[in-house]
């Protein structure tokens, strides 16, 4: 497999290897792909969680029991969103 990288990426790889963080460019690329896979899995879980929360809200609306949107709920939503997207 051949991969084309920008000069900046080549420099970054060389610096990481020189620092001793990685033994080879292959090791660094494998780690990068592993992290990419983890990020993708986290995003998928977040999307699934969001779908579940939306369905709960729709069911509450259908049942006539929506949750009142007050400042406490807004703060909770903001806090949870910041946690999820700090990934």
PyMOL Python script that loads the backbone (N, CA, C, O; Angstrom):
from pymol import cmd

cmd.read_pdbstr("""\
ATOM      1  N   UNK A   1       0.845  -1.167   0.000  1.00  0.00           N
ATOM      2  CA  UNK A   1       0.000   0.000   0.000  1.00  0.00           C
ATOM      3  C   UNK A   1       0.894   1.235   0.000  1.00  0.00           C
ATOM      4  O   UNK A   1       1.840   1.336   0.781  1.00  0.00           O
ATOM      5  N   UNK A   2       0.580   2.154  -0.875  1.00  0.00           N
ATOM      6  CA  UNK A   2       1.292   3.430  -0.925  1.00  0.00           C
ATOM      7  C   UNK A   2       0.366   4.526  -0.423  1.00  0.00           C
ATOM      8  O   UNK A   2      -0.823   4.546  -0.742  1.00  0.00           O
ATOM      9  N   UNK A   3       0.918   5.423   0.354  1.00  0.00           N
ATOM     10  CA  UNK A   3       0.142   6.525   0.909  1.00  0.00           C
ATOM     11  C   UNK A   3       0.873   7.823   0.619  1.00  0.00           C
ATOM     12  O   UNK A   3       2.081   7.928   0.836  1.00  0.00           O
ATOM     13  N   UNK A   4       0.140   8.809   0.128  1.00  0.00           N
ATOM     14  CA  UNK A   4       0.731  10.128  -0.124  1.00  0.00           C
ATOM     15  C   UNK A   4       0.423  11.033   1.059  1.00  0.00           C
ATOM     16  O   UNK A   4      -0.729  11.169   1.472  1.00  0.00           O
ATOM     17  N   UNK A   5       1.457  11.643   1.592  1.00  0.00           N
ATOM     18  CA  UNK A   5       1.306  12.544   2.731  1.00  0.00           C
ATOM     19  C   UNK A   5       1.795  13.931   2.357  1.00  0.00           C
ATOM     20  O   UNK A   5       2.615  14.097   1.454  1.00  0.00           O
ATOM     21  N   UNK A   6       1.281  14.916   3.060  1.00  0.00           N
ATOM     22  CA  UNK A   6       1.767  16.281   2.856  1.00  0.00           C
ATOM     23  C   UNK A   6       3.150  16.397   3.498  1.00  0.00           C
ATOM     24  O   UNK A   6       3.497  15.595   4.365  1.00  0.00           O
ATOM     25  N   UNK A   7       3.930  17.374   3.084  1.00  0.00           N
ATOM     26  CA  UNK A   7       5.235  17.575   3.724  1.00  0.00           C
ATOM     27  C   UNK A   7       5.101  17.795   5.235  1.00  0.00           C
ATOM     28  O   UNK A   7       5.944  17.346   6.012  1.00  0.00           O
ATOM     29  N   UNK A   8       4.038  18.487   5.640  1.00  0.00           N
ATOM     30  CA  UNK A   8       3.822  18.729   7.072  1.00  0.00           C
ATOM     31  C   UNK A   8       3.610  17.419   7.826  1.00  0.00           C
ATOM     32  O   UNK A   8       4.111  17.244   8.937  1.00  0.00           O
ATOM     33  N   UNK A   9       2.871  16.510   7.219  1.00  0.00           N
ATOM     34  CA  UNK A   9       2.642  15.214   7.858  1.00  0.00           C
ATOM     35  C   UNK A   9       3.933  14.409   7.939  1.00  0.00           C
ATOM     36  O   UNK A   9       4.190  13.733   8.936  1.00  0.00           O
ATOM     37  N   UNK A  10       4.747  14.484   6.882  1.00  0.00           N
ATOM     38  CA  UNK A  10       6.047  13.803   6.904  1.00  0.00           C
ATOM     39  C   UNK A  10       6.909  14.318   8.052  1.00  0.00           C
ATOM     40  O   UNK A  10       7.558  13.541   8.751  1.00  0.00           O
ATOM     41  N   UNK A  11       6.908  15.635   8.239  1.00  0.00           N
ATOM     42  CA  UNK A  11       7.687  16.243   9.321  1.00  0.00           C
ATOM     43  C   UNK A  11       7.153  15.780  10.670  1.00  0.00           C
ATOM     44  O   UNK A  11       7.932  15.428  11.556  1.00  0.00           O
ATOM     45  N   UNK A  12       5.837  15.778  10.833  1.00  0.00           N
ATOM     46  CA  UNK A  12       5.232  15.343  12.093  1.00  0.00           C
ATOM     47  C   UNK A  12       5.627  13.901  12.412  1.00  0.00           C
ATOM     48  O   UNK A  12       5.996  13.593  13.545  1.00  0.00           O
ATOM     49  N   UNK A  13       5.550  13.037  11.432  1.00  0.00           N
ATOM     50  CA  UNK A  13       5.920  11.635  11.643  1.00  0.00           C
ATOM     51  C   UNK A  13       7.390  11.533  12.045  1.00  0.00           C
ATOM     52  O   UNK A  13       7.733  10.818  12.987  1.00  0.00           O
ATOM     53  N   UNK A  14       8.244  12.243  11.335  1.00  0.00           N
ATOM     54  CA  UNK A  14       9.678  12.205  11.656  1.00  0.00           C
ATOM     55  C   UNK A  14       9.937  12.706  13.075  1.00  0.00           C
ATOM     56  O   UNK A  14      10.763  12.143  13.793  1.00  0.00           O
ATOM     57  N   UNK A  15       9.230  13.768  13.480  1.00  0.00           N
ATOM     58  CA  UNK A  15       9.408  14.305  14.836  1.00  0.00           C
ATOM     59  C   UNK A  15       8.957  13.306  15.896  1.00  0.00           C
ATOM     60  O   UNK A  15       9.622  13.143  16.920  1.00  0.00           O
ATOM     61  N   UNK A  16       7.838  12.641  15.657  1.00  0.00           N
ATOM     62  CA  UNK A  16       7.325  11.668  16.630  1.00  0.00           C
ATOM     63  C   UNK A  16       8.279  10.485  16.766  1.00  0.00           C
ATOM     64  O   UNK A  16       8.500   9.983  17.868  1.00  0.00           O
ATOM     65  N   UNK A  17       8.835  10.048  15.661  1.00  0.00           N
ATOM     66  CA  UNK A  17       9.787   8.932  15.709  1.00  0.00           C
ATOM     67  C   UNK A  17      11.074   9.380  16.404  1.00  0.00           C
ATOM     68  O   UNK A  17      11.617   8.660  17.242  1.00  0.00           O
ATOM     69  N   UNK A  18      11.555  10.567  16.053  1.00  0.00           N
ATOM     70  CA  UNK A  18      12.782  11.094  16.661  1.00  0.00           C
ATOM     71  C   UNK A  18      12.625  11.258  18.170  1.00  0.00           C
ATOM     72  O   UNK A  18      13.574  11.035  18.921  1.00  0.00           O
ATOM     73  N   UNK A  19      11.433  11.647  18.614  1.00  0.00           N
ATOM     74  CA  UNK A  19      11.198  11.854  20.050  1.00  0.00           C
ATOM     75  C   UNK A  19      11.156  10.540  20.820  1.00  0.00           C
ATOM     76  O   UNK A  19      11.228  10.529  22.049  1.00  0.00           O
ATOM     77  N   UNK A  20      11.038   9.440  20.095  1.00  0.00           N
ATOM     78  CA  UNK A  20      10.964   8.139  20.755  1.00  0.00           C
ATOM     79  C   UNK A  20       9.544   7.695  21.072  1.00  0.00           C
ATOM     80  O   UNK A  20       9.339   6.615  21.626  1.00  0.00           O
ATOM     81  N   UNK A  21       8.567   8.520  20.725  1.00  0.00           N
ATOM     82  CA  UNK A  21       7.176   8.146  20.995  1.00  0.00           C
ATOM     83  C   UNK A  21       6.760   6.929  20.168  1.00  0.00           C
ATOM     84  O   UNK A  21       5.949   6.113  20.606  1.00  0.00           O
ATOM     85  N   UNK A  22       7.326   6.824  18.972  1.00  0.00           N
ATOM     86  CA  UNK A  22       7.026   5.704  18.074  1.00  0.00           C
ATOM     87  C   UNK A  22       8.336   5.181  17.505  1.00  0.00           C
ATOM     88  O   UNK A  22       9.293   5.931  17.313  1.00  0.00           O
ATOM     89  N   UNK A  23       8.359   3.881  17.238  1.00  0.00           N
ATOM     90  CA  UNK A  23       9.577   3.270  16.707  1.00  0.00           C
ATOM     91  C   UNK A  23       9.648   3.364  15.191  1.00  0.00           C
ATOM     92  O   UNK A  23      10.733   3.320  14.610  1.00  0.00           O
ATOM     93  N   UNK A  24       8.487   3.495  14.548  1.00  0.00           N
ATOM     94  CA  UNK A  24       8.468   3.535  13.087  1.00  0.00           C
ATOM     95  C   UNK A  24       7.231   4.281  12.603  1.00  0.00           C
ATOM     96  O   UNK A  24       6.290   4.523  13.359  1.00  0.00           O
ATOM     97  N   UNK A  25       7.262   4.636  11.328  1.00  0.00           N
ATOM     98  CA  UNK A  25       6.093   5.301  10.753  1.00  0.00           C
ATOM     99  C   UNK A  25       4.898   4.350  10.734  1.00  0.00           C
ATOM    100  O   UNK A  25       3.759   4.785  10.900  1.00  0.00           O
ATOM    101  N   UNK A  26       5.145   3.071  10.537  1.00  0.00           N
ATOM    102  CA  UNK A  26       4.054   2.089  10.542  1.00  0.00           C
ATOM    103  C   UNK A  26       3.368   2.043  11.902  1.00  0.00           C
ATOM    104  O   UNK A  26       2.141   1.980  11.983  1.00  0.00           O
ATOM    105  N   UNK A  27       4.160   2.076  12.968  1.00  0.00           N
ATOM    106  CA  UNK A  27       3.590   2.063  14.315  1.00  0.00           C
ATOM    107  C   UNK A  27       2.730   3.305  14.539  1.00  0.00           C
ATOM    108  O   UNK A  27       1.636   3.218  15.097  1.00  0.00           O
ATOM    109  N   UNK A  28       3.229   4.454  14.104  1.00  0.00           N
ATOM    110  CA  UNK A  28       2.483   5.698  14.265  1.00  0.00           C
ATOM    111  C   UNK A  28       1.179   5.659  13.465  1.00  0.00           C
ATOM    112  O   UNK A  28       0.136   6.065  13.977  1.00  0.00           O
ATOM    113  N   UNK A  29       1.220   5.184  12.239  1.00  0.00           N
ATOM    114  CA  UNK A  29       0.019   5.103  11.400  1.00  0.00           C
ATOM    115  C   UNK A  29      -0.989   4.134  12.006  1.00  0.00           C
ATOM    116  O   UNK A  29      -2.187   4.416  12.009  1.00  0.00           O
ATOM    117  N   UNK A  30      -0.524   2.997  12.520  1.00  0.00           N
ATOM    118  CA  UNK A  30      -1.439   2.041  13.172  1.00  0.00           C
ATOM    119  C   UNK A  30      -2.130   2.687  14.366  1.00  0.00           C
ATOM    120  O   UNK A  30      -3.331   2.507  14.567  1.00  0.00           O
ATOM    121  N   UNK A  31      -1.366   3.444  15.160  1.00  0.00           N
ATOM    122  CA  UNK A  31      -1.951   4.135  16.313  1.00  0.00           C
ATOM    123  C   UNK A  31      -2.974   5.174  15.855  1.00  0.00           C
ATOM    124  O   UNK A  31      -4.043   5.301  16.452  1.00  0.00           O
ATOM    125  N   UNK A  32      -2.648   5.908  14.808  1.00  0.00           N
ATOM    126  CA  UNK A  32      -3.589   6.894  14.277  1.00  0.00           C
ATOM    127  C   UNK A  32      -4.879   6.251  13.793  1.00  0.00           C
ATOM    128  O   UNK A  32      -5.966   6.775  14.033  1.00  0.00           O
ATOM    129  N   UNK A  33      -4.763   5.125  13.116  1.00  0.00           N
ATOM    130  CA  UNK A  33      -5.953   4.416  12.638  1.00  0.00           C
ATOM    131  C   UNK A  33      -6.761   3.849  13.797  1.00  0.00           C
ATOM    132  O   UNK A  33      -7.991   3.844  13.754  1.00  0.00           O
ATOM    133  N   UNK A  34      -6.074   3.371  14.835  1.00  0.00           N
ATOM    134  CA  UNK A  34      -6.775   2.858  16.015  1.00  0.00           C
ATOM    135  C   UNK A  34      -7.574   3.982  16.674  1.00  0.00           C
ATOM    136  O   UNK A  34      -8.726   3.786  17.062  1.00  0.00           O
ATOM    137  N   UNK A  35      -6.959   5.156  16.798  1.00  0.00           N
ATOM    138  CA  UNK A  35      -7.653   6.304  17.391  1.00  0.00           C
ATOM    139  C   UNK A  35      -8.819   6.767  16.517  1.00  0.00           C
ATOM    140  O   UNK A  35      -9.865   7.159  17.035  1.00  0.00           O
ATOM    141  N   UNK A  36      -8.644   6.722  15.211  1.00  0.00           N
ATOM    142  CA  UNK A  36      -9.725   7.075  14.293  1.00  0.00           C
ATOM    143  C   UNK A  36     -10.902   6.121  14.462  1.00  0.00           C
ATOM    144  O   UNK A  36     -12.059   6.542  14.473  1.00  0.00           O
ATOM    145  N   UNK A  37     -10.598   4.841  14.590  1.00  0.00           N
ATOM    146  CA  UNK A  37     -11.652   3.848  14.793  1.00  0.00           C
ATOM    147  C   UNK A  37     -12.388   4.103  16.111  1.00  0.00           C
ATOM    148  O   UNK A  37     -13.616   4.029  16.161  1.00  0.00           O
ATOM    149  N   UNK A  38     -11.643   4.402  17.174  1.00  0.00           N
ATOM    150  CA  UNK A  38     -12.274   4.715  18.460  1.00  0.00           C
ATOM    151  C   UNK A  38     -13.175   5.938  18.355  1.00  0.00           C
ATOM    152  O   UNK A  38     -14.290   5.940  18.876  1.00  0.00           O
ATOM    153  N   UNK A  39     -12.695   6.970  17.687  1.00  0.00           N
ATOM    154  CA  UNK A  39     -13.496   8.184  17.520  1.00  0.00           C
ATOM    155  C   UNK A  39     -14.771   7.892  16.744  1.00  0.00           C
ATOM    156  O   UNK A  39     -15.844   8.380  17.100  1.00  0.00           O
ATOM    157  N   UNK A  40     -14.656   7.096  15.681  1.00  0.00           N
ATOM    158  CA  UNK A  40     -15.836   6.748  14.892  1.00  0.00           C
ATOM    159  C   UNK A  40     -16.842   5.960  15.720  1.00  0.00           C
ATOM    160  O   UNK A  40     -18.048   6.182  15.613  1.00  0.00           O
ATOM    161  N   UNK A  41     -16.351   5.041  16.542  1.00  0.00           N
ATOM    162  CA  UNK A  41     -17.237   4.257  17.405  1.00  0.00           C
ATOM    163  C   UNK A  41     -17.930   5.153  18.427  1.00  0.00           C
ATOM    164  O   UNK A  41     -19.115   4.973  18.709  1.00  0.00           O
ATOM    165  N   UNK A  42     -17.195   6.120  18.984  1.00  0.00           N
ATOM    166  CA  UNK A  42     -17.787   7.052  19.951  1.00  0.00           C
ATOM    167  C   UNK A  42     -18.856   7.911  19.291  1.00  0.00           C
ATOM    168  O   UNK A  42     -19.910   8.152  19.880  1.00  0.00           O
ATOM    169  N   UNK A  43     -18.594   8.369  18.084  1.00  0.00           N
ATOM    170  CA  UNK A  43     -19.586   9.182  17.370  1.00  0.00           C
ATOM    171  C   UNK A  43     -20.843   8.370  17.075  1.00  0.00           C
ATOM    172  O   UNK A  43     -21.957   8.885  17.172  1.00  0.00           O
ATOM    173  N   UNK A  44     -20.665   7.110  16.717  1.00  0.00           N
ATOM    174  CA  UNK A  44     -21.809   6.243  16.457  1.00  0.00           C
ATOM    175  C   UNK A  44     -22.636   6.067  17.722  1.00  0.00           C
ATOM    176  O   UNK A  44     -23.863   6.151  17.681  1.00  0.00           O
ATOM    177  N   UNK A  45     -21.964   5.821  18.849  1.00  0.00           N
ATOM    178  CA  UNK A  45     -22.683   5.683  20.125  1.00  0.00           C
ATOM    179  C   UNK A  45     -23.414   6.971  20.484  1.00  0.00           C
ATOM    180  O   UNK A  45     -24.550   6.932  20.958  1.00  0.00           O
ATOM    181  N   UNK A  46     -22.763   8.115  20.258  1.00  0.00           N
ATOM    182  CA  UNK A  46     -23.408   9.396  20.561  1.00  0.00           C
ATOM    183  C   UNK A  46     -24.643   9.593  19.690  1.00  0.00           C
ATOM    184  O   UNK A  46     -25.667  10.077  20.173  1.00  0.00           O
ATOM    185  N   UNK A  47     -24.561   9.226  18.416  1.00  0.00           N
ATOM    186  CA  UNK A  47     -25.711   9.360  17.517  1.00  0.00           C
ATOM    187  C   UNK A  47     -26.842   8.439  17.965  1.00  0.00           C
ATOM    188  O   UNK A  47     -28.010   8.828  17.943  1.00  0.00           O
ATOM    189  N   UNK A  48     -26.495   7.218  18.372  1.00  0.00           N
ATOM    190  CA  UNK A  48     -27.511   6.283  18.860  1.00  0.00           C
ATOM    191  C   UNK A  48     -28.156   6.804  20.140  1.00  0.00           C
ATOM    192  O   UNK A  48     -29.371   6.704  20.308  1.00  0.00           O
ATOM    193  N   UNK A  49     -27.350   7.359  21.041  1.00  0.00           N
ATOM    194  CA  UNK A  49     -27.887   7.938  22.278  1.00  0.00           C
ATOM    195  C   UNK A  49     -28.818   9.103  21.970  1.00  0.00           C
ATOM    196  O   UNK A  49     -29.873   9.241  22.588  1.00  0.00           O
ATOM    197  N   UNK A  50     -28.428   9.935  21.020  1.00  0.00           N
ATOM    198  CA  UNK A  50     -29.256  11.074  20.648  1.00  0.00           C
ATOM    199  C   UNK A  50     -30.588  10.603  20.071  1.00  0.00           C
ATOM    200  O   UNK A  50     -31.641  11.145  20.408  1.00  0.00           O
ATOM    201  N   UNK A  51     -30.539   9.591  19.200  1.00  0.00           N
ATOM    202  CA  UNK A  51     -31.785   9.038  18.650  1.00  0.00           C
ATOM    203  C   UNK A  51     -32.693   8.535  19.756  1.00  0.00           C
ATOM    204  O   UNK A  51     -33.902   8.767  19.727  1.00  0.00           O
ATOM    205  N   UNK A  52     -32.116   7.848  20.728  1.00  0.00           N
ATOM    206  CA  UNK A  52     -32.901   7.332  21.853  1.00  0.00           C
ATOM    207  C   UNK A  52     -33.549   8.465  22.632  1.00  0.00           C
ATOM    208  O   UNK A  52     -34.723   8.383  22.993  1.00  0.00           O
ATOM    209  N   UNK A  53     -32.788   9.520  22.891  1.00  0.00           N
ATOM    210  CA  UNK A  53     -33.323  10.662  23.633  1.00  0.00           C
ATOM    211  C   UNK A  53     -34.442  11.350  22.851  1.00  0.00           C
ATOM    212  O   UNK A  53     -35.444  11.766  23.431  1.00  0.00           O
ATOM    213  N   UNK A  54     -34.269  11.466  21.540  1.00  0.00           N
ATOM    214  CA  UNK A  54     -35.311  12.078  20.709  1.00  0.00           C
ATOM    215  C   UNK A  54     -36.576  11.232  20.753  1.00  0.00           C
ATOM    216  O   UNK A  54     -37.678  11.768  20.866  1.00  0.00           O
ATOM    217  N   UNK A  55     -36.424   9.909  20.665  1.00  0.00           N
ATOM    218  CA  UNK A  55     -37.597   9.027  20.732  1.00  0.00           C
ATOM    219  C   UNK A  55     -38.319   9.159  22.067  1.00  0.00           C
ATOM    220  O   UNK A  55     -39.549   9.140  22.116  1.00  0.00           O
ATOM    221  N   UNK A  56     -37.559   9.293  23.144  1.00  0.00           N
ATOM    222  CA  UNK A  56     -38.178   9.496  24.461  1.00  0.00           C
ATOM    223  C   UNK A  56     -38.990  10.787  24.445  1.00  0.00           C
ATOM    224  O   UNK A  56     -40.121  10.818  24.929  1.00  0.00           O
ATOM    225  N   UNK A  57     -38.417  11.846  23.892  1.00  0.00           N
ATOM    226  CA  UNK A  57     -39.123  13.123  23.812  1.00  0.00           C
ATOM    227  C   UNK A  57     -40.382  13.032  22.969  1.00  0.00           C
ATOM    228  O   UNK A  57     -41.415  13.595  23.331  1.00  0.00           O
ATOM    229  N   UNK A  58     -40.303  12.329  21.849  1.00  0.00           N
ATOM    230  CA  UNK A  58     -41.476  12.158  20.985  1.00  0.00           C
ATOM    231  C   UNK A  58     -42.565  11.386  21.719  1.00  0.00           C
ATOM    232  O   UNK A  58     -43.740  11.746  21.652  1.00  0.00           O
ATOM    233  N   UNK A  59     -42.175  10.327  22.418  1.00  0.00           N
ATOM    234  CA  UNK A  59     -43.158   9.546  23.181  1.00  0.00           C
ATOM    235  C   UNK A  59     -43.800  10.392  24.274  1.00  0.00           C
ATOM    236  O   UNK A  59     -45.002  10.287  24.517  1.00  0.00           O
ATOM    237  N   UNK A  60     -42.999  11.234  24.938  1.00  0.00           N
ATOM    238  CA  UNK A  60     -43.549  12.121  25.966  1.00  0.00           C
ATOM    239  C   UNK A  60     -44.550  13.099  25.356  1.00  0.00           C
ATOM    240  O   UNK A  60     -45.604  13.359  25.935  1.00  0.00           O
ATOM    241  N   UNK A  61     -44.216  13.635  24.191  1.00  0.00           N
ATOM    242  CA  UNK A  61     -45.139  14.551  23.520  1.00  0.00           C
ATOM    243  C   UNK A  61     -46.425  13.833  23.127  1.00  0.00           C
ATOM    244  O   UNK A  61     -47.521  14.358  23.324  1.00  0.00           O
ATOM    245  N   UNK A  62     -46.289  12.624  22.566  1.00  0.00           N
ATOM    246  CA  UNK A  62     -47.464  11.842  22.169  1.00  0.00           C
ATOM    247  C   UNK A  62     -48.350  11.514  23.365  1.00  0.00           C
ATOM    248  O   UNK A  62     -49.575  11.474  23.250  1.00  0.00           O
ATOM    249  N   UNK A  63     -47.721  11.281  24.511  1.00  0.00           N
ATOM    250  CA  UNK A  63     -48.473  10.932  25.718  1.00  0.00           C
ATOM    251  C   UNK A  63     -48.991  12.173  26.447  1.00  0.00           C
ATOM    252  O   UNK A  63     -49.721  12.060  27.432  1.00  0.00           O
ATOM    253  N   UNK A  64     -48.613  13.344  25.964  1.00  0.00           N
ATOM    254  CA  UNK A  64     -49.051  14.572  26.616  1.00  0.00           C
ATOM    255  C   UNK A  64     -48.290  14.883  27.888  1.00  0.00           C
ATOM    256  O   UNK A  64     -48.781  15.616  28.747  1.00  0.00           O
ATOM    257  N   UNK A  65     -47.080  14.323  28.013  1.00  0.00           N
ATOM    258  CA  UNK A  65     -46.273  14.552  29.218  1.00  0.00           C
ATOM    259  C   UNK A  65     -44.889  15.100  28.874  1.00  0.00           C
ATOM    260  O   UNK A  65     -43.878  14.552  29.314  1.00  0.00           O
ATOM    261  N   UNK A  66     -44.840  16.173  28.094  1.00  0.00           N
ATOM    262  CA  UNK A  66     -43.513  16.705  27.755  1.00  0.00           C
ATOM    263  C   UNK A  66     -42.828  17.279  28.989  1.00  0.00           C
ATOM    264  O   UNK A  66     -43.482  17.713  29.938  1.00  0.00           O
ATOM    265  N   UNK A  67     -41.508  17.273  28.957  1.00  0.00           N
ATOM    266  CA  UNK A  67     -40.737  17.836  30.057  1.00  0.00           C
ATOM    267  C   UNK A  67     -40.618  19.341  29.836  1.00  0.00           C
ATOM    268  O   UNK A  67     -40.297  19.790  28.736  1.00  0.00           O
ATOM    269  N   UNK A  68     -40.874  20.109  30.878  1.00  0.00           N
ATOM    270  CA  UNK A  68     -40.791  21.563  30.774  1.00  0.00           C
ATOM    271  C   UNK A  68     -39.332  21.985  30.604  1.00  0.00           C
ATOM    272  O   UNK A  68     -38.445  21.513  31.314  1.00  0.00           O
ATOM    273  N   UNK A  69     -39.111  22.868  29.663  1.00  0.00           N
ATOM    274  CA  UNK A  69     -37.761  23.367  29.399  1.00  0.00           C
ATOM    275  C   UNK A  69     -37.506  24.574  30.296  1.00  0.00           C
ATOM    276  O   UNK A  69     -37.973  25.680  30.025  1.00  0.00           O
ATOM    277  N   UNK A  70     -36.754  24.338  31.369  1.00  0.00           N
ATOM    278  CA  UNK A  70     -36.398  25.424  32.275  1.00  0.00           C
ATOM    279  C   UNK A  70     -34.879  25.574  32.277  1.00  0.00           C
ATOM    280  O   UNK A  70     -34.177  24.816  31.609  1.00  0.00           O
ATOM    281  N   UNK A  71     -34.379  26.538  33.017  1.00  0.00           N
ATOM    282  CA  UNK A  71     -32.938  26.811  33.011  1.00  0.00           C
ATOM    283  C   UNK A  71     -32.131  25.622  33.504  1.00  0.00           C
ATOM    284  O   UNK A  71     -31.039  25.364  32.999  1.00  0.00           O
ATOM    285  N   UNK A  72     -32.656  24.894  34.487  1.00  0.00           N
ATOM    286  CA  UNK A  72     -31.939  23.728  35.007  1.00  0.00           C
ATOM    287  C   UNK A  72     -31.769  22.672  33.914  1.00  0.00           C
ATOM    288  O   UNK A  72     -30.693  22.091  33.773  1.00  0.00           O
ATOM    289  N   UNK A  73     -32.827  22.426  33.143  1.00  0.00           N
ATOM    290  CA  UNK A  73     -32.740  21.450  32.059  1.00  0.00           C
ATOM    291  C   UNK A  73     -31.790  21.943  30.969  1.00  0.00           C
ATOM    292  O   UNK A  73     -31.009  21.161  30.426  1.00  0.00           O
ATOM    293  N   UNK A  74     -31.854  23.223  30.651  1.00  0.00           N
ATOM    294  CA  UNK A  74     -30.947  23.789  29.647  1.00  0.00           C
ATOM    295  C   UNK A  74     -29.494  23.613  30.087  1.00  0.00           C
ATOM    296  O   UNK A  74     -28.645  23.231  29.281  1.00  0.00           O
ATOM    297  N   UNK A  75     -29.205  23.888  31.350  1.00  0.00           N
ATOM    298  CA  UNK A  75     -27.845  23.720  31.871  1.00  0.00           C
ATOM    299  C   UNK A  75     -27.405  22.262  31.801  1.00  0.00           C
ATOM    300  O   UNK A  75     -26.250  21.973  31.486  1.00  0.00           O
ATOM    301  N   UNK A  76     -28.321  21.347  32.094  1.00  0.00           N
ATOM    302  CA  UNK A  76     -28.011  19.914  32.021  1.00  0.00           C
ATOM    303  C   UNK A  76     -27.702  19.511  30.585  1.00  0.00           C
ATOM    304  O   UNK A  76     -26.742  18.782  30.333  1.00  0.00           O
ATOM    305  N   UNK A  77     -28.511  19.983  29.650  1.00  0.00           N
ATOM    306  CA  UNK A  77     -28.286  19.668  28.236  1.00  0.00           C
ATOM    307  C   UNK A  77     -26.930  20.207  27.787  1.00  0.00           C
ATOM    308  O   UNK A  77     -26.177  19.505  27.112  1.00  0.00           O
ATOM    309  N   UNK A  78     -26.615  21.438  28.153  1.00  0.00           N
ATOM    310  CA  UNK A  78     -25.324  22.025  27.781  1.00  0.00           C
ATOM    311  C   UNK A  78     -24.166  21.226  28.367  1.00  0.00           C
ATOM    312  O   UNK A  78     -23.190  20.940  27.673  1.00  0.00           O
ATOM    313  N   UNK A  79     -24.273  20.863  29.651  1.00  0.00           N
ATOM    314  CA  UNK A  79     -23.206  20.112  30.315  1.00  0.00           C
ATOM    315  C   UNK A  79     -22.994  18.768  29.627  1.00  0.00           C
ATOM    316  O   UNK A  79     -21.862  18.373  29.349  1.00  0.00           O
ATOM    317  N   UNK A  80     -24.096  18.070  29.355  1.00  0.00           N
ATOM    318  CA  UNK A  80     -23.994  16.763  28.710  1.00  0.00           C
ATOM    319  C   UNK A  80     -23.412  16.881  27.304  1.00  0.00           C
ATOM    320  O   UNK A  80     -22.605  16.046  26.895  1.00  0.00           O
ATOM    321  N   UNK A  81     -23.818  17.909  26.564  1.00  0.00           N
ATOM    322  CA  UNK A  81     -23.298  18.107  25.211  1.00  0.00           C
ATOM    323  C   UNK A  81     -21.804  18.407  25.242  1.00  0.00           C
ATOM    324  O   UNK A  81     -21.049  17.910  24.407  1.00  0.00           O
ATOM    325  N   UNK A  82     -21.381  19.220  26.206  1.00  0.00           N
ATOM    326  CA  UNK A  82     -19.948  19.523  26.312  1.00  0.00           C
ATOM    327  C   UNK A  82     -19.142  18.269  26.622  1.00  0.00           C
ATOM    328  O   UNK A  82     -18.044  18.084  26.097  1.00  0.00           O
ATOM    329  N   UNK A  83     -19.690  17.404  27.480  1.00  0.00           N
ATOM    330  CA  UNK A  83     -19.008  16.145  27.804  1.00  0.00           C
ATOM    331  C   UNK A  83     -18.906  15.268  26.563  1.00  0.00           C
ATOM    332  O   UNK A  83     -17.856  14.687  26.291  1.00  0.00           O
ATOM    333  N   UNK A  84     -19.999  15.176  25.811  1.00  0.00           N
ATOM    334  CA  UNK A  84     -20.022  14.294  24.643  1.00  0.00           C
ATOM    335  C   UNK A  84     -19.080  14.774  23.553  1.00  0.00           C
ATOM    336  O   UNK A  84     -18.429  13.962  22.896  1.00  0.00           O
ATOM    337  N   UNK A  85     -19.002  16.075  23.354  1.00  0.00           N
ATOM    338  CA  UNK A  85     -18.208  16.585  22.248  1.00  0.00           C
ATOM    339  C   UNK A  85     -16.786  16.940  22.638  1.00  0.00           C
ATOM    340  O   UNK A  85     -16.019  17.427  21.808  1.00  0.00           O
ATOM    341  N   UNK A  86     -16.424  16.703  23.886  1.00  0.00           N
ATOM    342  CA  UNK A  86     -15.039  16.899  24.311  1.00  0.00           C
ATOM    343  C   UNK A  86     -14.211  15.685  23.958  1.00  0.00           C
ATOM    344  O   UNK A  86     -13.045  15.580  24.338  1.00  0.00           O
ATOM    345  N   UNK A  87     -14.813  14.784  23.241  1.00  0.00           N
ATOM    346  CA  UNK A  87     -14.161  13.529  22.861  1.00  0.00           C
ATOM    347  C   UNK A  87     -13.002  13.752  21.977  1.00  0.00           C
ATOM    348  O   UNK A  87     -12.344  12.796  21.568  1.00  0.00           O
TER     349      UNK A  87
END
""", "prot")
cmd.dss("prot")
cmd.show_as("cartoon", "prot")
cmd.util.cbc("prot")
cmd.orient("prot")
